[in-house]
Each structure stands twice: as C-alpha cells, then as structure tokens.
Amino acid sequence: MDPSLISDPREAKWVAETSQLLDRQLEIEDEIPPVSIFQVPETITSKKPEAYKPQQIGFGPYHHFQPGPYSKMQHQKLLSLPRVLKDHEIPDFRHNVLDKVEKLVPVIRACYETFLRDDDVTMAWVFAIDGLFLLDLFRTYDRGNPVNKRLLLLAQDIMMVENQIPFMVLKEINQALHSSSSDNFSPSIFRSFCEINSPLELCSRLQAPSSVQHLLHYMYFSIINNRPRPPAPSPPSPSPSPSPPSTHDNLPVVPIQQSLDIASVVETVIDLTHLIEKVPDKEIAQLYEQTITSLPEFSTTKTTIPSASKLVARAGFRFQDLPQDEGIQHININGRSFYLPRITLNRDSEVILRNLVAYETLIMLDSDSDDYHPLITEYMGLMCGLIVNVEDVKLLKKENIIKGDLGEDEIVKIFVEMSGGCMLSLKSKEKSKLQEKIDEVNKVYESRPMMKMEYLLFEKPANWVRVGLTRIGSFVGGTWKILAFMVSIVTVFMLTYQAYCDVYGCEKNNLKLLLPYASS
C-alpha cells in the first residue's frame, strides 16, 4: 500500500518505516542469528529493578539513549572515539567504520527480542560508537595493565542482559580497524574482562566457547563448562572419615520431660485464659483467625535445604571447596562431605549473578529444545538455601568456598534477597543431578532422631490443634470463652516449642505467635 493514501500521518510514517525495514530484512543473504538480547520481564526485575537497568552506561538500542547513563557517559564515549581511530590510523570514521556497520544493521536486528523502530542510520551510529568504546575497554583489560577505577565501576552495567552488544558488531568494527592485517579476532577478547569480574571460576581458555552471541553469552558458557581436562589416572579419593555424631542427636529426651512441669503448664493455661477473657471480643476473633492461619504454616513449611551451619552442627556435614577446574556441574556429596565451587563476591557480583540467572531463564524460555538446563539457577537456589545468616557465611569463608571483599552481612543480604523472587521456577522433565544431591542431603538430615521427635512432639500436634480450632470455630459463634481457652492452649504450645528451639534448635524457630497485648 502507498503510505500517501493513509490519512493519519503517524500511521503513514509507520507503514513507510516498516515497509523499508522489511525490504532491508528480505535482502539479507547471511544466516539470521538467533535472538540473544532480551528485555528482562517484570516477573524477574520487580524486586530489584536497578540490577537490570544500567545505572552508569547504556549500550545498544535499549539503553544508549537512557537519560541517566547517557548524560553520564556519552561524553566519555565520544572522547575515546578519536583516540581509538588515531591509534589505528583510520582517517575517515564514516567511510571506514560507520558505512560497514550500517550494512550489518538488518542482521543485527534479528539478535534483539523486540522490534527496533530506529532507522538503520541511527542504529549504525549507536552500534559504531558503543562498539568502539567496548573494543577499547576490552583491549585495556587484555593488555594486563591496571584498570582505572572509573572503568571498574562500569563492569556490572556492561554485564546486564539488556545492555549487550552483538559480537558480530565488534568483529565488524575490528575488521574495519585492521583492514590491512590478518588480525585473528575471536571471543577471547572477552577473556580478561570475565576473569576479573566473574563471580565463579571460568573454564580453561581451550574449553572456552569459540562462537558466541555477546559478552554475557561468553561468561555464561565459560562458567557452566568449567570442567577438568581429559583426566589422567589419579589415585582413588580417600574414603570420608566417619562424621562425628551430632551433639543434638545424642541429647536425651529426659531433660525435656524434666523441664516441663505439668502443674505449671495447667496454671499458665488458666492464667492466660483469665487474661484473654478481658480482651474485647473483636480482638479475640482476630487472634483466633491469626492462630488458624499460623498453624498450617507451622506444620507444613519446608526449606529447599537446611542452612550450612545447621548441616554442620546437627548432621555432621563438612564443606570443602572444589578444585579450580571443577565448576557448578561438579557439586558433589561424598558421605557427609559437601563439595562446592568457589565463589568470589565483590561489589559488582550481585548484579552479575542476577543477570546470569536472568539470561539463563530467558534462553530456556526462548528455546524449544531440551539442550538447556537451569544450571546457574539451580546453583543459586542451593546457595540461597545454605546461606541464611552470618554463621553460614563465616563457615563457608573458612572453607575457602566464599572469597572476595564483601562483609558477612552484605553476603547474607545478597542471597536472602535473591531467594525472594529473581529466580523463576523452571520445571524440567526429570530431576537434575544437583536436585538429586540436594535430596540426598535432605534425606540424611531428616533421618536424624531429633527431627523425628520434633515431628511427633510438635508438628503433628500442631495439625491436630488446627483441625480442632477450625471445627470449634464453625459452631461456637459468640462463645468467646471457649475460643479464649483454646487460644491459651495454643499460646502455651507455641511458648513450649520456642523453649525447645532455644535449647535444641529446630527448623522453624522464626515462627512466632504475635500477641500484641501479651505484655499488658
């Protein structure tokens, strides 16, 4: 259709632009690359959006013109451009670089998940400026010279999913800069940058991916492919020494019986009943509803895996770090020895980890094959279960599993926040090796006598009390004394459980029945 026949000028402009872009796309003779640069959905970004949107520097069509990063770094990009051109003796930027990038733009568009409305000329300028800046930055890292603090501060932005520049752009610009030489340009340009900034160990240079879509792609596959080179014969690993019995498992049941005086318990129930009778009916009803709500959680809540400090103190596990050439696919449990890869946590690590997880999620959702498995997502889920307090961090630091300059509190915050929503549930047809290992750990942990006693003494009675309260509430109507008496029993039950937790430890000692008037 002729755009001039459309009455609305905005629609006419859209038809003309779309027609032109489509014609350019149909002229492409090269192989169309797969989608590899995504916009991260709100389901992932909602808890911490600043971890996915560049704060210092924006690259590519998604973020080059973002106001904050643009105003901060556009001047620096333009300042580096003439220096790079001069170093490579490029007299004419438009002819030598820009025109070549513009010819590539129709192919580049296929790398992006969303439709890019900017025209080819604008896109060529964006990719040429951003590509030259990144090439210069990677060369700076690659030379082994000290990297100035300003560039170090950009690392987390450079690693974001939405901020990636296709490798083909960098390759095209590099060829333009080295037209008279046979410069062998490969993804190894990313190596030094990734070695400095990756939270997890990378595979060897020989095992590193030789064909990549962009920087994040290179780091991701360098992490998950970290495995030993073809093994030489090695002596069999020594059998694990018998784990010392958990002190908690050896605690007798008698002290619990001695510490609970039945007469005092009955007296406490009566006192609490008299106290609650003085509370207005409306507040008793609210407390009743709260009790009904709390008990199911008390009796059914389960964690993915117990924390590191609990596994050590209560089940006799011990943690050890894997060799440098063994990554997340080599996490192993041998007896009660738990082998984990090292992780280095610095100021940029959380953002990089979040974007690695997001990238893995998005490539899996975009792929129809079963070739991808949520390896980093599962690993982070494991670490979020193991690290819930400072004691867990100290333990893993002592075993050289956690390194870096972040404090214990900061590390706990990272894993607690990441467990709260940045990792989507990616269901697979069968259990992964890591999930099977976690099941092994949980089976050992839950088979302890103390865990069985906790279930019999507290979780099962809690379920009975919940059922009883629910049925009573359905017919007592305004008989608040009965409700008050039942709530008193539950309160004593919860206080007893809390006392048990203080002495013996338990899985749900953070669950508390809140009584706003209890201190009055």
N, C-alpha and C positions, 0 to 999 in steps of 0.2 A: 504493500500500500504506500502511496505517495504521502509523506508526512504533511505536505502542504494542504491536503484535503481534510485534515483533522482540525476542528475548530479551536480546541483548547491548546494554547501554545505550549503548556507544560507537557501535555500528552504527546504533542507533535515532536517536541525535543526528545522525549524519552524514546519514541519509536525510531527517530533518526539515529540516536546514540546506540540503541540496542541493535538496530539493523547493521550499523557499521561494525560493532563489536562482533556480531555473529559472522559477518563476512570475513573478518580477520581470523576468527577461530576456524572457519571452514578451509582457510588457506593453509592451515598448519599441516606440514608433511612429517614433522618429527613425531615420535611416540609421545602420547599425552601422559604426563606424570600423574601419580595418584594424589589424592587430597592428603595433605600432610600438615597444613597450618589451619588450626581450628579456632573458633571463638568458644571460649570455655563457658558452659552453661551456668545459669544461676544456681542450679542444684549443687554445684561444686563450689562456686565462689561466694555464696551468701554469707558464710561465717566469717570470711576474711577477704573481702574483695581486693584490698590493696596488694595481696600476694599474687594477683593475676593481672593487674593493670600496672604498666610501668610507671614508676614514680620519678625517675631521673632522665631517661632517654627512651624515645619511641622509634621503632623501626617498621618499615613496610606500610602498606595501605591502612592497616588497622589503627596504628598509633603514631605514625610520623607527624601528623598534624594535631595530636592531642595537646591542648593548650599548655598544661604544666610542663611536661617533658620538652615540648617544642621551644618554649621560651627559655628553658634552662640550657639546652644542649644544641640547638640549631646553629648557633653562632660557632660553637666548637667544631661541629661537623664541617661547616664551610671554611673555617680556618685551616683544618687539616687537609682539605681538598687540594689547594695549590701546592702545598708542600709535597704531597704524595705524587702529584703529576710531575713536579720538578725533579723529584728523586728518580723517576722512571723516564724522564726526558720525553714527556708527552706534550707536544706543543698546542694541540687543539682538542680540548676536552669534548666538545660537541661531536666532532668527526670521529675521533679515536675511541671514545667510550660511549657517549650518550646514544649515538645512532645504532651501535651494535646492541646495546641493552634494549632499545625500543623495538628492534626486530624480534627480540625474545619475549616481549611482554605477553603476546597471545598465549604462549605456552606457560608462562609464569602464572597466569590467571587460574589455570587448572589446579595449581597447588593449594589454592585457598578454598575453604569450605563455603564461603558466602560469595554472592555475586558482587564484583567490584565495579562500581559505577564510574570511577575516574577514567578519563580517556588515556590512550596509550602514551601520549607525550608526557602527561603529568606522572603517570606510573613510571615511565622511564627515568624521569628526574629523581623521583623518590628512591628507586632502586639503585641508581647510579651513585647518588650522594651517600645513602646508607651503606651500600656495598663497599665503596671505597673506604669509608670510616672503619667498617668492621675488618676489612682486609688489613688495614694498617694496625688495628688493635691486635689481631691475631699474630701478625708478624712481630709485634712488640713482645708478646708473651713467648713466641717461638725462639727469639734470639737469646733467651735466658737472662736478659738484663732485668734489673729490678723494675717492677711495675709501679708507677706512681699511685698514690692513694686515690686520686680522682678516678683513675681507670678501674681500680679495685672496687670502688663503690658502685660501679655500673654492672658488676657481674650478675646480680640477681635479676636485673631488668633484661639483660641480654639472654638469660636462660628461660624467659617466660614463653609459654606456648604461643600466645598471640603476637609475640614480638620477633618471631623467627623470620629470617631471610632465606629463600631457597638457595641451596648450594649451587645450582646452575647459574644463578646471578653472579656469585663470587667467582665461579670458574670463567664465565664470560668476561668479566672485568679483568681478571688476572691475565687472560689471553690477550686482551687489549693492551695491557701494560707491558707484556713480554712478547710482543708480536715477532720480534726478531730472534727470539731464543726458543729453545725447546724445553721450557720450564715444565717440569712434571708436577702439575697441580693435583692434589688429592685431598681427601678428608683429613689427612694427617695434619693439615693446617690447624685443626681444632684441638689437637692432642695436648699441647702445653696448657692451653686455657682450661681444658677439662681436668687435667691432672691437678692443677692448683685449686679448682673450685668444686670438684665433685665431692659430695659427702661420703660416697662409697668408693672402694677401690675399683680401678678400671682393669680390663683385661690387658694382656700384653699388646704391644704395637702390632705384632704379627697376627694376632687374633682380632684386632680392631676392624670394624666394618669398612669395606673398601668402596661401597656405594651407599650414599646417604642422601636424605632429603634436605637436612639442615643441621645446625649445631646440636639442638636438643635430641634429635634422632641419633646423632653420633654418641652423645653421652649416654643415652638410654641403653643402646645396644652394647656399648663398651662395658656398662655395669652388669647387665644380665648375662653377658657372655664371658664373664670372668671365671675362667676355669683353668686347671693345670694343663700344661703342655702334655703331649703324649707321655704317659708315665714310664719312668724307668723302674726296674724291680726295686722294691723297697721292703724293709723289714716289716713284719706284721706289727700293727699298733698294739701296745700293751693293753691287756685287759684292764678295765677300770677297777681301781681299788674299791673295796666294799664301802659303800656310803655309810657314814656314821648314822646311827638311828636318830631320828628326830626327837629332840627333847620333849616336844609336845606329845608325840606318840606314846612316850613312856610315862606320861603323867597319869597317876591313878585316878579312878573315878571317886574314890572315897572323899578327898578334900571337898568336892562339890557338895556331896551329901552333908558333910560336916558344916560347911559354910552356910547352908540354908536351914535355918531354924523354922520348922513348920508353924510353930505358935506365933513367931514374929511375922511370918508371911500373912497368916489369917488376920492378925491385929492390923497389919498395914492395909489389907483389903478393906476392913471395916472403917478405918480412919479415912481412907480415900473416898469411900462411899459417902460418908458424912460430909466430906469436903465438897464432893461433886453435887450433892443434893442442894447445896447453897448456890450453885451456879444457875443462872437463868436457863429456862428450857431451850431457848434458841441456841445457846452456846453448847448445851449438851448434844443437841441434834447435830450441830456442826462437827463436834468432836467424834460423834458416832460415825458420821459419814467419812471423816478422816481416817478413823480406825479401820473401817471396812475397806478403804482404798489402800491403806498401807500394808495390811496383812497379805494380800496376794503377792505383792512385790517381795515381801519378806520371805515368802515360802517358795518363790519360783525364780528369783533373779539369779542369773549365772553370768560369769565372765568368760571371755574367749580363752584366756589362760591366766593362771594366778601370776601375781607380780614376781619379779626376780627375787626380791628379798624373802617373800613367802616360800618360794620354791626351795631356796637355800635353807631357811630356818626350820621349815616344817616338814619338808620331804627329802632333805639331804641332797638336793641337786647342787652341782657346781658348774660355773660358767667358764668357758675357755674361748680364746679368740682363734679364728681360723687363720691359716697361712695367707699371705698377701695375694696369692694367685687362686684363692678359692672365695667365691662370692656368694650371693644370696641363694643360688641354686645348690649350694653345698652345706646349708644349715643342717646340722645333724644332732641326734641324741644317741649316745652310746652308753647304755646303762643309765646312770644318773649324771653323766657328763653332757652338758649342753654347749654345743659349738656354734658360735655366731661370728659373722664377718665384722671387721672393724668399721666404725662409722665416725667420721670427723665432723664435728658440729661447730661452726663459726657463725658470724652474724648473717651471712647470706644463705646458710644451709636450709633453714625452714622454707624459704621461698622456692629454692631449687627442688627440694623434696616434694613440695606441694605440686609443682609444675611437672615433675617426673610422673607423679601419680595421675595427675590430670591428663597428661599426654597418653599414658598407657590406657587409661579408661577410654579416651576418645578414639584411639586407633582400634581398640577392640570393638567399640560400638559401631565404628565405620566399616569394619571388615566382616565379610561373610564367611571367612574361613575359620578353622579352629587352630590356626598356627600360633595365635597369640594367647598367652596366659597371663593373668594379672600378678606377675611375679613381684614387682615392686610394691604393688598394693597389698599383697598378702604379707610381705616382709614388714611393711609399715604397720599393718594391723597387729602383727606379732609384737613389734616393739611398743606399740601403744598399750598392749596388754601387760607387757613386762615392766613398763616404766609408769608408775602412778605416784611415786613420791621420791623425795631426795635420797632415801636409803637405797632405792633401786639404782639410782644414777651412780652413787658412790661405789656400790658393789660392782657395777659394770665398768666403771672407770678403773677400779683397782685391777680388774682382769684385762685391761687394755682393749676392751671392746668399744668403749666410747672415748674418743680423743677430741681435741680442739680446745678453744679458749672460752667457751660459754660456761657460765656458772651452773651449779646443780639446779637451782630454782628455774633458770631460763630453759634448761633442757626438759625438765618436767612439764613446764608450760607448753612447750612445742608439742609433745606427744599427747598431752591431755587435750589440747585444742584440736589436734589433727584427728583424734579419735571421735570428735564430736560432729563430723559431717563432711569432711572434704573427700572421703573415700566412699564412692558409690558401691553398692553391692553388685558384684559381677558374678553371676551364677554360672558355673561350668557343669558339664555333663557328669564329670567324675571328680572325686577328691584329688587335689594336688598332693605332691609329696610332702610339702610343708604342712598342709592341713592334716595329713596322716601323722606327721611328727607331733603336732600340737595335740592330737587325740591321744597319742602315747603318753605325753606328759600329763594330760588331764586324768588319764586312767590311773597312772601311778599316784598322782596327788589325791584323787578322790577315793582311793582304796585304803587310805590311812584309817586306822581305828577311830581317831578323833573326829574325822569327817563323818563317819557313820554314826558316832554318838551325837554329833551336832544335829544330824538329820532326825534321829529318833527323839532327842530331848526338846528340840526347838522347832524345826521346820514342819514336821508332821503335826505336832500340837497346834502350831500356828494355823495350819489349814483347817483343823477341826474347829478352832475358835472362830475362824472367819465364817465357816458354814453355819455354826450356831448363831452367831450375831446376825447373819443375814436372815435366817429364818425367824428369829425373835423379832427383828425389826419389821417383819411383814405383818405381824398381828398385834403387837403390844400397843400401837397407837400412842396414846398420851401417857402411858405408864412409864414415866421417866425414871422412877426408882429402879426398875429392872434394868433399863439401859445404863443407868449410872453404875449399878453393881457390876454389870458385865464389862463396862469400860474400865472400872477399877481393876478387875482381874487382868485385863489385857495390859494395863499400865504396869502392874507388878510383874507380869510375864516379861514385858519388854525391859524393865529395870533389871530383872534377874539375868536376862540374856546379855544385857550390856555389861553386867558384872562378870559374867562368864567370858565375854570377849576381852575384857581388860586383863584377865588372868591368862586365858588360854589362846586367845586370838580366834578370829572367825572371819568368814568371807564377807559378811555384810554388816560390819560394825559401824558403818556410816549411816545405817538406817536408824532414825530416832523418831519416837512418837512425840511430836511437839505439843506441849501443854502450856499455852500462853498464860494460864492463871495458876500454874503449879506452885510458883514461888510466893503467891499471895497468902 
